[in-house]
Amino acid sequence: MKNRLPLLLIGLGILLAAVSLLADFIGLGDHGGIPAVQILGAEAGVVLALAGLGLRIRQQNQEQLSAGGPRGVFAWALKPILTWVVLGFVIAYLLCFVAPALYNSDLKFHYFTDYIREREKIGFDTRLILEHIGHWYTGDQTPKYLFPPLTTILFTPLLLLRFPYTYYVSTVVTLVSFAALNLFLPLAMLKREDRPLLFFVLGVSVFSYGLQFELETGQFYTLAMLLSVAALYIFHRQPAWRIFAYILFCVSVQLKVFPAIFVFLFVDDWRDWRANLKRFAALGLANFLLLFLLGFSYFQLFVTRLLGSLGNLEVRYNHSITVYIHNLAGTNAWVGANADLLKAALFAWFLLCFAAVLFLAWKRNMRGLDTTLLMVSLIGGLILPTISHDYNLPLLALPFLLWTSSLRLPERPWTRLLAILLLTTASFAFAVTLFPSNARPAALENSLPALMMILTAVTGLGFMQRRYELESKVS
């Protein structure tokens, strides 16, 4: 039957095309009308015939799609990770671009504008940092915002320049950091067969809304992430140079506090808990001592401002758990009445997923960077702080790439199907974060639901991956 299928398709295609074209002569046509059905039938017949011809050529060259019939074809189609990553992106593209921009109720092309707040001048955050650094050194007034001492020291040389040259420097640093983080580091970390996935993720991420937002504000989250991942790369791949890994990690934490959660990735042997605790404590102490670089008075003022900012709710472009529930409470009475409970539930869900992934890392006890733990840790760094704006969304690209490239789909059909569903869900959620918030469906306008989807899918696939590894060892 398999050898006859191409001939059957060719025959059916020719028959369908012939009947459609000759319909008028045999009394089946629509005389005087537009022969739309006939044209459709003829086109469908040609497509069937060409499909049969293609299958026939492959058979003759002994390049059958599968040795196991339709079931083998199905299994082959489900194998590539890239297939399901792309599918998730396609769904998000249709939902967040094609549908709102083209298939809208007024039948006009909608350009996505005003998705980033218009400011008088670009580079607002860079100018803010330099303004307050200047206030601190000259003593003209007490700065309204304070940054870690090391950040103040590292940014001080920019005072030699004037705006807009300070913004030009910050833009170049961010773009170079983005290229190093999402191209050069992955090339060193991934296998050659994973490069198509690398270039796909890089290609869609470089045009992302979050990166545009980071460039517009003059933020430096990408630089902090680059330093963190470079530190992890040195720690796991170049152990003789670990002193530089620790230095880079400390600098990244001082630039942006969120990389502190990556400390759990500096593990050689999960069973050697004494060495791990000593390393964690040493890194924590080093970062604490760095807060005294500009003296005790600066430390006091910095801690006071830091504690005061914990209650600051900047509700726009903010995907933290606290602000998400705060925004929902303003539009939904039930959420408003149960806001504290819902907030606690979301925090608890993250902690449960994080603890589960830590447990899996301990059980696996494999050397090298645990990409599942990296992905979940970053999610925590994005949703736990009270202030977490969309300009840190570009940080998802590399962890997502490393995580997907490390996946191995289970062999059992139903288990594989569930794994594919989780992978496609994570890919879709990641792709959603690349689009402007006003282009997304209302439920996904804030990025927190997408981040929670990624968190859940990654954790679920972590358990499936562990089971697959155990089954592979047994077999």
N, C-alpha and C positions, 0 to 999 in steps of 0.2 A: 504493500500500500504506500509505503514511504517513497518508493521509486516512481510510483504512478502519480503522486500528488502534483508534481510540476505539470505533467501532461494534462491532468484534470483541470488545473487552474487555467492553463492556456486555452483548453477547449471551452471551458465555461466563459472565459473572457471574450473569446472570439464570437461565441454564440450570442452573448448579451449585447456586444457591440453591433453585431449584424442585425439582430432583431430590432434594436433601437433605431438604427439608421434606415432600415427597410420597413418601419412600422406603417408609413403612409401607403406603401404598396400592398401591404397585406391587411389593410383595414383597421389597424390598431392606433393610427396616428390621430393627432388633434388637428383636423383640417381647418385652416384659416387662423389658428391660434399660434401662440409662441411655443415652439417645441421644447420647452425647458426640461420636461421629464425625459424626452428622447435623448437630448444632449447629455443629461446626467447619466442615463443608462449607458450610452456609448463611452463616456469618460470612465465610468466604473469598469466596463468591460476591458478597456485598454489597460487600466491599472492592474486588473486581475491577470491579464495575459502577460504583462511585463513582470509581475511578481512570479508567475510560473516559470517564465524564461530565466529569471535570475536564479531560482532554485535549481533548475535543470543544469545551468552552467556550473553551479557549485558542486552538484553531484558528479558531473563529468570530471571536475578537477579534484574529486575526492576531498572536498572541504565541507562536509556536511556540518550543519549547525550543531548537531549533537549525535552521539552514538546511542543515546537512550530514548529517542523519540521525543514526543511533546514534553514528557516529564523532564527529560534531560535539557531540552531547550529552556524550560522554565527555570531549572536550577542554574543554568549558565547565565540567564538574564539577571538573576537575583544576586549574583556573586560580587560584582564590583561595588566598592564603597562609594566611588565617585558618582555612580548612577543615582543613588538615593540622596546624596548631598545636592546634586544638581536638581533633582526632582523637588526637594524642599525649596530651593531657590526659585524654581519656576512657579510653584504655587504662590509664594510670596510676591513674585513679580506680577502675576496676574491679579492678585488681590490688592496690592498696594500701588500699582502703577496703571496697568491696563484698565481695571475696573473704574477707579476714580477719575483717571485722566481722559479716557475714551468712552466707556460705556456708562455715562452718567445720564441723569434724567433730562437735562436740557440739551443733550446731544451736541455739546461743544467741547473742544479740547481745553482741558483745565491745566494750566501751568501751576506748579506748586511754588507759591511765593509766601513770604512772611512766615516761614517756618523757623527762622532764627530772628530774634528781636533786633530791629534796626537800631544801631547805635550811631552816635555822632562820628566816632572814629573807630577803626578796627584796632585790635590788640588791646582790648580793655583790661584784661587781667595782667598782661605784661606791664602796662602803664601803671596799674594799681600797685603792683609789687615794687616797682622802682620809685614810685611816689612815696610809699611808706618807708622804704629803705632810706631815702633821702631825709625824711623826717627824723628817723631814728639817729642817724649819724650827726645831723646838724643840731638836733635838740630843739628845733623850732616848735614842735608840738608832739604830743604822744600819738603815735600812729593808731589809726582806727582799726586796722587789721595787722596781725603779726604773723610771721612765718617762722618755721624752725631756724635756728641760728645758722646752720650750714647753708640753707637755701638763701638766706640774707647775704652770706659771704660769697656764694657762688654767683649771685646775680649782681653784686656790687659793681664789677667792671663794666656792666652795661650803662652805668651812669656816665661813662665817658662819651656815650653817643646821645644824640637827640632823636626824638620821634620824627619821622617814621623809621629811622634806621634801626632802632631797638626792635621794632616789630619785624623788620626784614630779617634780623638775626634770629629771632625766636621762630619765625616761619621756616627758615633754612634748617635750623636745629630739629624742628618737629618733622619735616619731610625726610631729612637724612635718617633720623631715628626710626621713622616709619619704614623706610626702605631696609634698614639694617635689621629691624625687628621682624618684618614680614617677608623678607626675601633672602638676605645673606645668612642670617642665623638658621632659618629652616633648611637652606641648601646644605649647611654643615651638619644638620641634625637628622635629616630625613634620608631615606633610601632613594635611589634613582627612580624606582617604580612609583614613588609617591609624588613625583614632580608635577604630573598633570593636575593633581588635587591642589598642590601648592600654587600653581599659576592661576587656577580658577579662583581660589579664595582671595589671592592677592588682587586679581583683576576686578573682582566685584567690590572689594573693600576699599580700594584706593579712591573710589568715587562716592564713598558713603557719607551720609548726612552727619554722622558723628565726627568724622575727620574734618569736614567743612566747618563744623561748629568749633572744634578745637583750634583750627587755624584762624578762624575769625576772632576768637577771644584772646589768642596768644597764650593758651594754656600749655602745659608741659607734662601731661599724663603719659604720652607715648614715650618720652625720654625716660621717665621713671620706670615704665614697664620694660623698656629695653635694658636698663641697668639690672633689673631683677632677673630677667631671663638670661642675660649674659652671665650673671653670677651663678645661676643654676647650671648653665652649660659648663662653666669652668669647674664647678664643684663636682659634677658627675663625670665629665669627660676628660678633665685635666687636673687630677687631684694634687699634683705637685705644685700647682699655682693657686691653691685654695685661699691663700691670704688675700689675693685680689678678688676672689669671689665674695669674701666677707666684706671687703671694702666697698665693692660695688653695691652689695645688698644694703649696707648701712646708708650709703648715699641715696639710694632709691627710697628708703624709708623716710629719710629726712626731707626729701623733695615732696613726697606724697605719702601720707601715713599708711594708706591701704596696703602697700607691699609687705607690711609686717606679717600679714596672714600667710605669706609664702614661706615663713620660717619652717613650717612643718615639712617642706620639700627638701630641706637640707639634711637628708638622712641617708646614711650608707647601709646600715643594717638595722631593720626595725626591731630585731630581737635585742640589740645592744642598747637598752633603754638608758643606762647610765651615761654613755657617751653622748646620746642624743640630748638628754636633759642638760648636760654640761654645755653642749654647743648652743642650745636654745637660750640658756641663761647667759652665756657669754655674749651672744648677739644682742639680747635684750639689754644687758648692762651697757654695752658699747653705744647703743642708740640712746639710752638714757643719759649717759655722760656727754654725748654730743649736744644735748640741749643746753649745756653750760658754756658753750664756746664763746658767747658774748657776755658772760658774767651772770651772776645770780639774779640781778635785777631784771635782766631780759628774760631769764627763765621764769621768774615769778609772773611777769606780765604776760608771757606767752601762755602759761598754764591757765591763768585767769581768763584770757580771751578764748582759749580752746574750750574750757568748760562752759563759758557763756554761749559759744556758738552751737552747743549741743541742743539747745532749745530753739534755735533759729530755723524757721520753716520757710525756705525758699521754694515755693510750690511749682514754679515753672521750669520745665525741662528737668525735673528731679524724679528719679526712679527709685528712691530709697523706700523701704517698707513704711517708715513713719509718715513720709509725705504722701505716699500712695493712699494709705488709709485715711489720712487727713483730707485729701481731695475727695475721696469717695463719700466720706461722712458729710460733706457739704452738699451733696446732691442726692443722698439716699438716707431716709430717716432710720431705716433698720440698721444700716451700717453705722450711722451716728450713735445709735443706742448701744451698739456692741463693738465700738471701735477698739477699745483696749483688748477685748477678747480676740478680735480678728488679727490685730497687730501681734499679739503674743503667739497666736497660731502660726503666723507666717515666720516669725523668728524661730519658733520651735521646729517648724518644718525644715528650715535651713540647717539648724543645728543637728537635727536627726540625719539629714542627708550627709552633712559634713562628717559626723561621727561614723556613719556607715561606710563612707569612702575611706576614712582613716583606718577603720577595722579591716577593710579589704586590702589596703596597702600593707598592714601588719601581717595579714594572712599570706599574702603573696610573697612578701619579703624579697622582692626582686630589685637588683641593682639598677641604677639609672633613674631618670626622671619619670615619675608617675604622672602621666598626662591626665588621667581622670581626676586625681587630687588637684592638679594645677587648674583644671577647668572649674571644679567646684570651689576652690579657694578664691579664684578671681570673681566668681559670682558673689561670694560673700563680701569681697572687697567693694563690690558695686552696690549692693543692696542694704548692707548693715549701717553704714554711716548715715547721719541725718541729712547731710548735704551730699548729693551724688548726682551731678548733672550729666546730660547726654553727651557732653564732649569727652567722656571717658569710655563711651561705647566702642571706639576703635580697638580697645585693648582686647576685645573678644576674639579677634581674627586669628592670632597665633595659637592661643590655647585650643580654639576650635579645630584648627588645622592639625595640630599635634595629636589631639584626641582622636579625630576621625582617622588619621593615618595609622594609628595604633590598633584600631578595631579589627577584630576577626569575627566574621559572622558565624553563628552556629550552623551545624550541618542538618539537624533535624528540621523538617519542613515548617512545622507550626512555630517552633522556637525561633527559627530564622525569620519567619513572617513577623513575629512580635518584635524582634530586634530591628528589622527594617522599618517597622512603624515608629519605633522610638527614635531611630536615627533620622528618619525623614522629618519627624516632629522637631527634633533639635535643630536640624538644618533650616527648616521653615522659620522657627523662632529666631535663629541667628540672622537669617536674611531679613526678617521684619525690622530688626534694629538698624539696618542699613538705610531704610527709607525715612523721609521726614515724618514727624509725628502727625502732621495734618494730612498725610496721604494714607495713613493706616485706618483700618476699621476702628470704630469708637472703642471697642473693648481692648484694643492693642495700642491705643494712642499713647498711653504711658508705657514705658519699656519694661516695667516690673513684671507683668504677666508673661512676656516673652522670656525674660530671664528665669522666672520660676519654671517655665516649661523646659528650658535647657537644663536647669538644675535637676528636675525630676527625671528627664530622659537619660541624662548622663549617669545618675545614680542607678537607675534601673538597668542600664546596659552594663554598668560596672559589675553587678551581681551576675548577669548573664555571661559576661566575659569570664568571670571567675569559674563559673560552672563549666563553661566550654574548655577552659584550661585543664580542669580536673578530669573531664571526660577524655581529653586528648592524651593525658598522661596514662590513664587506665588502658586505653586502646593501643 
